[in-house]
């Protein structure tokens, strides 16, 4: 639909009782206005004018998007950009306020077709039960280019679109059947209403792709999250940022993944992961914490109350419970006993350790970094290791057990 232009108007006033503007707020991990841009892209509009006064809200646009999205600092900039746009065939401009993130492309398409068929000069979108925008607030309208130029000299014409509507020779209303599309974000409450609408759309989209949600109303999924088919998402799950989850996984309940990559057939239970990745067929949790910079391989077990930080855990390794692995490169088929710890911080700097393939770390062992545990090395339970352990060696770093016969009786502790 290259026969009309779009102009998104950003109101830089703050929301009620906050210091943040609409352009600073996010819905499901993305700026409020980004949803409007996405819907306009579906209409294949070649040129979009973003009247924000500052380019900061658009800093993350790709180069292809930058070519068709123009930032206007003020009303005169809007006029100049429209006049300089190469697409001279456009006869209509869509003006839309950036605080209406729930509008959908199909509604805009239908409204535009209505505008053309009725030969209107101005067509304003309103709720189905209204004859005029609520509280005289006109947030979306199609305006013929000649009509648009006529009213640009009117004070605050862009800020108050109702003025264009009232003074136009031939204006009309297009009634939107789904009133949620016209939710205006003006305070925390309406921000929440809009987010509920958009979140439901996101989850429904994943369901249509074969993802199973149990109690989806309890889940929070960001806009750019990708989930493979046959994956099951349990209640209380939060998936944020650019998280990617493979096929046939189980995520949750009550789990959080931020900018994480999870392979296929992974079980991720009651756990948290940030900016890390997990290979196929691995199990995480319950109550594990995988911190930024970690790479967990395939067929790995990360059990309960395990923390992994900035570490590489290779395939078929088991870190079953109550373990801390920080700043380490761990090989294949390694076994960590309960309560083992990588001691990586000396009070000033972090140090990195290496554990080779097929090593065995006994329960309650401390590996003081930097240290190297070579392939097939064994660490005895309760040991504190400070030196390199050779291949196939057993390292024992603890005192021998001492038995003092009848000590309890001599101390009189048997008569409590």
Secondary structure, 3 states (H helix, E strand, C coil): CCCEEEEEECCCCECCCCCCEHHHCEECCEECCHHHHHHHHHCCCCCEEEECCCCHHHCCCCHHHHHHEEEECCHHHHHHHHHHCCCCCCCEEEEEECCCCCCCHHHHHHHHHHHHHCCCCEEEEEECCCCCCHHHCCCEEEEEHHHHHHHCCCCCCCCCHHHHHHHCCCEEEEEECCHHHHCCCCCHHHHHHHHHHHHHHHHHHHHHCCCEECCHHHCEECCCCEECCCCEECCCCEEECCCEECCCCEECCCCEEECCEECCCCEEECCEEECCEECCCCEEECCCEECCCCEECCCCEEEEEEEEECCEECCCCEEEEEEEEECEEECCCCEECCCCEEECECCCCECCEEECCCCEECCCCEEECCCEECCCCEECCCCEECCCECCCCEECCCCCCCCCCCHHHHCCCCCC
